[in-house]
Amino acid sequence: MNRTNFTFSPSDWIPCRDKKVLEYCRNIKREEMETLPHPNPEYKVRVVPHPQSAITAELVNWIWRSDVEDKKTVIIFPNPWKNVYNAVADICNANHISARNIHAFCMDEWADTDGRVAPITYAPSLGGAFLKEFYMRFQPDLRPPLEQMHYYTNENIAYYSDLIEEAGDGCADLAVSATGWIGHTAFVDPGSKAFAAESFEEFLTLGTRFVDNRRLTIIQNCMSPSFGASGDLAYTPCCSVSVGPKDIYHARDHLERHDLGYFGNSGYSSWERMISRLEIYGPVTKDVPASLFQLTKGTVFVSEDMARPIEKLDFVAL
């Protein structure tokens, strides 16, 4: 039978619309993902069965080294990652590994349209989740001092980046993250007015600030467990406060996990397979803010499910 091609341009609101880039990323094979050449030898991709477990092991190692070397260690943490943080604390508790030298900075937090930061007592609070899932999970004698746990308040938005730099003698030792559907890291969305810049070089100088989140970010988060995985758009805050590209870029090391899934299938979603490829293998661009990781030292752990080919249905023309 005759087969008919139907071509079209991506919608104007989609940040990355270069069809050559999109097609290249769609066609990257599983066996290529760890071996494609990259100009930054310190940026590595690892395909593993369970990135969540890999990140857990890495964080335990960071805390263990901070303990045995008695060395202050500053880490930017994403939230909420209950399974990872509970497992890290449980392993440390079982092996009597002290987190006393860890200085933690929550990556972001919800806010309202007036710029007010959600308090940690707000049920879906990202800072509140971190304190519950990580800090409180440690045995009292192994916990860091509470003053070393940093989360956003109305008072510290303007100088949160300064707090990171002060604690870390210039920058964080480690930034941990995962990318979102729109290609953001933290709430650094493409096309965000808060992170507007004339060049990518200027973009990398922008620190913590109040953010009016893009619609796709709101849509993604309304499907998260924090909001009942319900699709309740009106229940999901439309604004946030977030670390900036500067805080991520200048960190000395980086860990990323690419295995998330908000639709009940634990990483099997097509949506994250594509943005994962764009972040890791596409051009470094403000259109995919998380692509800045390509310029850094770090490891991206990609699940086997995420590494599956992006299959396109081949219908027979009528």
C-alpha positions in Angstrom: 0.0 0.0 0.0 1.0 3.6 -0.4 2.5 5.3 2.6 2.1 9.0 3.2 4.4 11.2 5.1 2.8 14.0 7.1 5.3 16.7 8.3 4.7 19.8 10.4 6.5 22.3 12.5 6.4 22.0 16.3 4.1 24.4 18.1 5.5 27.9 18.8 5.4 27.4 22.6 7.8 24.4 22.5 11.2 25.7 23.5 13.3 23.3 21.4 11.9 23.4 17.8 14.9 22.5 15.7 13.8 19.5 13.8 17.3 18.3 13.0 18.2 18.3 16.7 15.0 16.6 17.7 15.4 13.9 15.1 19.0 13.3 16.1 18.1 12.9 19.7 15.1 10.6 18.9 17.3 8.2 17.1 20.1 7.7 19.6 20.4 4.0 20.4 20.8 2.5 23.8 24.3 1.1 22.9 25.4 4.6 22.0 24.4 6.4 25.1 27.5 5.8 27.1 30.0 6.1 24.2 29.0 9.1 22.1 32.0 11.5 22.1 31.6 14.6 24.2 33.9 17.7 24.4 33.8 17.6 28.2 35.6 14.5 29.5 34.3 15.1 33.0 30.7 14.8 32.0 29.6 11.1 32.0 26.5 9.2 31.1 25.8 5.8 32.8 22.9 3.6 31.9 22.0 1.5 35.0 19.0 -0.6 36.0 18.1 1.7 38.9 19.4 5.3 38.9 17.6 5.8 42.3 19.8 3.2 43.8 22.9 4.6 42.1 22.2 8.1 43.5 21.6 6.6 46.9 24.9 4.9 46.9 26.7 8.1 45.7 25.1 10.2 48.5 26.0 7.7 51.1 29.6 7.8 49.8 29.6 11.6 50.0 28.4 11.6 53.6 30.8 8.8 54.6 33.7 10.8 53.2 32.6 13.9 55.0 32.6 11.9 58.2 35.9 10.0 57.9 37.7 13.1 56.5 35.9 15.4 59.0 35.3 17.7 56.1 32.5 20.2 55.6 30.5 19.3 52.5 27.9 21.5 50.9 25.2 19.8 48.8 22.2 21.3 46.9 19.3 18.8 47.2 16.2 18.4 45.1 12.8 17.5 46.6 10.8 15.4 47.4 12.9 12.3 46.9 11.5 10.2 49.8 12.9 6.8 48.7 16.4 8.1 48.1 16.6 10.2 51.3 15.1 7.5 53.5 17.5 4.9 52.1 20.5 7.2 52.5 19.6 7.9 56.2 18.9 4.3 56.9 22.2 3.1 55.5 24.1 5.8 57.5 22.2 4.8 60.7 22.9 1.1 60.2 26.6 1.8 59.7 26.9 4.7 62.2 27.9 7.2 59.5 27.6 10.7 60.8 26.2 13.5 58.6 27.5 16.2 61.1 29.5 17.9 58.3 26.7 18.1 55.7 25.4 21.6 54.9 22.3 21.1 52.9 20.5 23.6 50.6 17.1 22.8 49.3 17.0 23.5 45.6 13.6 25.2 45.4 10.3 25.9 47.1 6.7 26.9 46.2 5.5 30.5 46.3 2.4 32.5 45.5 1.9 35.3 43.0 2.8 37.9 45.6 6.2 36.4 46.0 5.5 34.8 49.4 7.4 31.6 50.1 5.4 28.6 51.2 6.3 27.7 54.8 7.7 24.3 55.7 4.4 23.6 57.4 2.6 23.7 54.0 1.9 20.0 53.3 3.5 19.9 49.8 6.4 22.1 50.9 9.7 21.0 49.3 11.8 22.2 52.3 9.4 20.5 54.7 9.7 17.3 52.7 13.5 17.4 52.8 13.5 17.9 56.6 11.1 15.0 57.1 12.6 12.6 54.5 16.3 13.3 55.1 17.1 15.2 58.3 14.6 13.6 60.7 15.3 10.1 59.3 18.8 10.2 60.8 19.4 9.1 64.3 19.7 12.2 66.6 23.4 11.5 67.3 24.1 11.3 63.5 22.1 14.3 62.3 23.8 17.6 61.3 23.0 20.6 63.4 19.7 22.0 62.3 21.2 25.3 61.4 23.1 23.5 58.6 19.8 22.6 56.9 18.9 25.5 54.7 15.4 26.0 53.1 13.7 29.1 51.6 12.0 31.7 53.7 10.6 35.1 52.8 13.6 36.7 54.4 16.4 34.8 52.6 15.3 34.7 48.9 17.5 37.7 48.0 20.7 36.2 49.3 20.1 32.4 49.2 22.9 32.1 46.5 25.2 34.0 48.8 24.5 31.5 51.6 25.5 28.7 49.3 28.7 30.4 48.3 29.5 31.4 51.9 29.0 27.8 53.2 30.9 26.2 50.3 33.8 28.7 50.1 32.6 29.9 46.7 30.2 27.2 45.6 28.5 24.0 46.6 30.5 20.8 46.6 27.7 18.8 44.9 24.4 19.6 43.1 21.9 16.8 42.8 19.1 17.0 40.3 16.8 15.6 37.7 15.3 17.3 34.7 11.7 18.2 34.2 9.4 17.7 31.1 10.2 21.2 29.8 14.0 20.7 30.3 14.3 22.7 33.5 16.7 22.1 36.4 15.1 23.2 39.7 12.6 25.8 38.5 14.9 27.3 35.9 12.4 27.1 33.0 13.2 27.9 29.4 11.8 31.3 28.4 11.3 32.3 32.1 11.2 36.1 32.6 13.0 35.5 35.9 16.0 34.0 34.1 16.0 36.1 31.0 19.5 36.8 29.6 20.9 38.2 26.4 23.5 35.3 26.1 24.2 31.9 27.6 27.2 33.4 29.4 24.9 35.9 31.1 22.4 33.1 31.9 25.1 31.3 33.8 25.6 34.3 36.1 22.0 34.3 37.4 21.4 33.1 41.0 18.4 32.4 43.2 15.2 34.3 42.6 11.4 34.3 42.5 10.0 32.5 39.5 6.6 32.6 37.6 6.6 29.0 36.5 5.9 28.0 32.9 2.6 26.2 32.3 4.2 22.9 31.4 6.0 22.9 34.7 2.7 23.4 36.5 1.1 20.6 34.5 3.9 18.2 35.3 3.8 18.9 39.0 0.1 18.6 39.3 0.7 14.9 38.4 3.2 14.5 41.2 2.4 12.6 44.4 2.8 15.9 46.4 -0.5 17.0 44.8 -2.2 13.7 44.8 -1.1 12.7 41.3 -4.5 14.1 40.4 -4.1 16.6 37.6 -5.6 19.3 39.8 -4.0 22.3 38.2 -5.7 24.8 40.5 -4.2 23.0 43.5 -0.6 23.4 42.2 1.2 26.6 43.0 2.0 28.6 39.8 5.1 30.3 41.3 8.3 29.2 43.1 11.7 30.3 44.4 14.6 28.5 42.9 18.4 28.3 42.7 19.7 29.8 39.5 22.0 28.5 36.7 24.9 30.0 38.6 24.4 27.9 41.6 24.2 24.7 39.6 26.9 25.5 37.1 29.5 26.5 39.7 29.0 23.4 41.9 32.2 21.3 42.0 30.4 18.0 41.2 27.0 16.9 39.9 24.7 13.9 40.0 21.6 13.5 37.9 19.0 10.8 37.8 16.9 10.2 34.7 14.2 7.7 35.8 11.3 9.8 37.1 7.7 9.2 36.1 4.6 11.0 37.3 2.1 8.8 35.5 2.2 5.6 37.5 4.8 3.8 35.5 8.1 4.7 37.3 10.2 6.0 34.5 8.5 4.3 31.5 7.0 7.5 30.2 7.9 8.7 26.8 8.0 12.3 27.9 11.1 12.0 30.0 12.9 9.8 27.4 12.9 12.7 25.0 13.8 15.5 27.3 16.6 13.3 28.7 18.1 13.0 25.3 17.8 16.7 24.6 19.5 17.5 27.8 22.3 15.0 27.5 23.0 15.0 23.7 21.4 18.2 22.3 23.1 21.6 22.1 23.8 23.5 25.3 21.1 26.2 25.2 18.8 28.3 27.3 15.9 26.5 25.5 16.9 23.4 27.5 18.3 24.9 30.8 19.4 21.5 32.2 21.7 21.2 29.2 24.1 23.3 31.2 25.1 20.1 33.0 27.1 19.2 29.9 29.5 22.0 30.9 30.2 20.6 34.3 31.9 17.7 36.1 29.3 15.0 36.9 27.4 11.8 36.1 24.0 11.3 34.7 22.4 8.0 35.7 19.9 6.9 33.0 17.6 3.9 33.6 17.3 1.1 31.1 13.7 2.1 30.6 14.7 5.6 29.8 17.3 4.3 27.3 14.8 2.4 25.3 14.4 3.6 21.7 11.7 6.2 21.0 9.3 4.1 18.9 7.0 5.7 16.4 3.9 4.0 15.2 3.9 3.1 11.5 0.3 3.2 10.4 -0.7 1.8 7.0 -2.4 4.5 4.9 -5.9 3.8 4.0 
